[in-house]
């Protein structure tokens, strides 16, 4: 059963009525409701297209956070073969908010790393809702180091509200771990490509998205802070999150215009949560294109390309 967001309530009513008519026909074969159901389906399709063709930044945040949106584990299962998970940071513990390991992508050996939020109450608690602790970033550093030593491309899937801000995480060096992960991303001499598949929150996302090529799904968001956090700081009122979302310019369309990302991956009508397999396949195609774009570049060129990409951010605005 589809979980509807607040702004989809009129759509929920239409689709619900259409399903009721079909259920009535199933229970009573003599009742023909096909015409009425088809009319409602057409009306619902038009409403869905209208809603998703003009999503506000705040509504995009809601879509990016939708619980039925495909997560890292779903992408790994469909796009990668021979996935062998690697666990632990060899220092403190294994962080289940970060998953990664060796795999094959289109028969090419790669290292895949991503945030995993979980898909039910138990797994979300186990995965800490995708908020990594220092050991998660240190695990990512270990995996990137292995990729660098064995010449493996690194593919990262970003989906996190941000790094976990708990006391224990801070005591174990959260900011240092994020900085080291970002540093390692800039140092390895193999292709690094990243896709923001849901939320890209703060430094917790940057540590995985410091890549040669960065793509975002059409309704994903990527920002220095959540709209609620921004509103709490600027206006002392988290309820001003809609205004904050506008000001943050966190949509894929804004970030492509600003040069922060390189590619926008179209989502199926109604968002990735409605047609998960189509969305996952689109991401796979984008990853293949980004890797092909980097094919043939040596380690020195890859590192220079990656560093230049981020050092040059903002230059266009300054020149203007």
N, C-alpha and C positions, 0 to 999 in steps of 0.2 A: 504494500500500500504506500503510495506516494505521500511524503510528508510535505505539507504546504507551508510556505512562509506567510507572514502577515499580509504582504502586499499581493499574495496570490489567492486571497479568500474568495473573490468573485469567480476566479477560475475553478477553485475547488468546488464551488456550488454547481457550476455547469457540468464539470466532469463527473461529479457525484450523481447528478440527476441522470446523466447519460448511462452511467453504470447501473443505476436503479432500474431503468427501463430495460436494459439487457438482462438483468437478473429476473425481472418480471417475466420476460419472454422465455427464459430458460425454465422457470418454474411452471409456466403455463404455455405450452407450445401453441395453443390456439390464439394466443394474444400476439399480434404483430406490432411491435414497437420499433421496427428497424428504421422507418423513415424519421420518426421523432428523434431517435438516438443519433442518427446520421446528421440531422440538423444541429443538434447540440454539439456533436463532435466538431463540426465545421466552425461553429461559433467559438468553441473552446480553442481550436487551433488558431483562429484569427486573434483571439484575446491573448494567447500565449505569445504569438509573434509580436503583437503590439507591446506587451509588457517587457519582453526581452530585447526589443530593438531600441529601447530608451531607458535602460536601467540607470538610476542615479548611482554615484559612488557608494553611498551607504547600502543601497540594495545589492550592489556587487559584493560588498562585504558579507552580506547575509548569504548570497549564493556561494561565495567562496568557502563559507563555514558550514554549508549544508551537510548534515550527518550522513547522507547517502551518496555524497560525492566520492568518486573513487580515490583511494589513498595509495600510498607508496607500495604497500604489499600487493595491491591489485595490479599496479603497473608492472611490478617485477614478475608476477605470475604469468601475465599475458605476453610481455615483450621480451623477456629474457629466458634463455635456456641454461640448463646446468648450473643453476644458481646455488652457490655454496656459501652460506652465511658465515661471517667471521664475527666473533663476539669478544667483548672486553677491551679495556684500555691498557691492560698489563700493568696497572697501577692500583686501581681502587675497586672497580666493579664493571659490570656490563649495564649499559643504559638502554633500556628497551624503547625509548623514544627515538633512538637512532638505529636503523637497520642498514646492513650493507654486507657486501661480499663479492666474491668472484663470480662471473657469469659470462654468458655469450650473448651478444646482441648482433643479430643477423650474421651469426657464425664467427663474429669477431670477439676475441677475449677482451673483457672490460672489467672495471671495478665500478659497481653501482652502490651509491650511498643515498639515503634519504631519511626524512622525518616520517614517523608513523604515528598517527593519532589514535588508531583503534576504531572499531566499528560497533561496539556495544559497551555497556557499562563496565563490564569486567576488563575488556581489553583496553578501554580508554584509561582506566585507573592504572593498569599495568604499564601502559605506554606514556603515562603522565600527560595525556592529551597532546602529545607531540612536542612538549616543552623539555628540551634536552638539558641535562646537568653537565658539569664539566667533563665527567667520564664519557659522555656521549661525543663531545667534540674531540676529546683525546682519542677515542676509538676512530673517529673520522680521520684524524691526523695519521694514525697508524695505517689505516687502509690506503690513504693517499700516498703515504711513503712507500708502501708495497707496490702500488701502481707505478710510481715513479721509477722504482728499482727494476721492475720487470717490463717497462715500456707499455703499460696498459692505459688506454683512454679512461678517463673518469667521467661518469655520468651521475649527476646529483639531482634528486627530486625534492623540492623545497615545499614544505607544508607545515608551518609552525606559527603559533601566535607570538612566539618569541622564546628566548632562553628562559629556563626556570629561574625565578628570582628568590627562591627560598634561602633561608639562613645557611643550611648545610652546603648548598651549592656555592654560595658566596665564600664560605669558609674554605672550600676546596679549590678556589681560584677560578670562578666562572668567567670573569672578564679576560683573564690571562689565557684561558683555554680557547675562548672564542677568537682572541687575537692570534694565537698560535695556529689555529685552524685556517684563519684567513691568510696568514703568512705562508703556510704550507701550500695553500691553493695557488699562491703566486709563484712558488718556487719550483714545482714539479715540471719536468720537461716533456710531458705528454699532453694530448688534447684534453681539455676540461670543458664539458658542456653542462648547462644547468637548465632545469625547467621548474618554474613556480607553478605547481599544480593546484594550489589552494590559497592558503595564506603565506605571505612572506613577511614575517614580523621581525623588525629590528636587526640587531647584530646576530641574533640566532639564525636568521636567514642568510645574512651576508656571508657568514662563515662557509656556507655551502654554495653560494651563488657568485663567488669570485671566480668567474669562469671566462674562457675565451669567447663563448657565445652563451647568451642568456635568453631564454624564451619564457613566455607566460601564456597560460590558457586565457582565453578571451575574457572570462569573468573572474579570474584570479586577482588578488591584490598584493601589493608589495610596498611596505612603508617603514619608516623609521620608528613608528609607534602606532598602536591601535587607535582608532578614532575615539574610543571611550577614554583611553589614557590621555590622549591629546586634549580632549575636552575638559578632563579633570584638572589638567595643569593650567590651561589657558583661561578657562571660564569658571573653574571650580565647580563644574556641573557636568557629570558624565552624560546627562540627557541631551547635551548639545553635540552628540556624536555625529549627527547628520551634517552639521556645519563643519565639523572637524574633518570628516571624510572628504568634503568638497575642497577644503583648504590643503589637505595633504597631497593631493594629486597622486593617489595610490592605484589608479586603474592601469590596466595594461596599455590602453590607448594613450594616456598621459605620459607614461614612462617610455613608450616607444618614441613619442614626440621629443621627449627630453634626452633621448639617447642612452637611457639607463639600461634598456633591454634591446635586443636585436630583432626579435620575432614575436608576433602574436599568433597563437594557435587557435583557430576558430573552434567554438564548441557547438555541439548539436543544439537545435532550437529547444529552449527550455533549460539549458545548462547541462553540464556533464553528469549530474546526478540522474537525469532522465534517460540518458542513453550512454551508459558508462563505457561499453565496449567501443563505441564509435569514438568517444573522447580519447580513450587509451590508444586506439590505433592512430589517431591524429597526432598524438604526442610522439608515438614511435616513428612516424614519418618525419616529424620535425627534428627529432634527435638524429636520424639518419642523414638528413640534409645538413645539419650543423657539423656532424663529424666529417662528412664529405667535403665541406667547405674548408676544413682544417687539414685534410689529407695532403701528405707530402711536405708539410712544414717540419723542420727539424726542431730539436729541443730549444735551441737558442731563439729561434723565430717564434715559437709558441709562447715562451716566457715573455719575450719582448711584446708580442701582440697582446697578451693578457695584462701586463703591467700598463701598457700604453692606454688600453681601453679605459682603465679606471683613473689613471692620472689625467686623462684628457676630459673627463667628465666636468661639465661646467664651463669649459673654455668657450664654447659657442655663445653662451649667455654673457660671459665677460666681454667678448669681442663686440657683441651688439651694444 
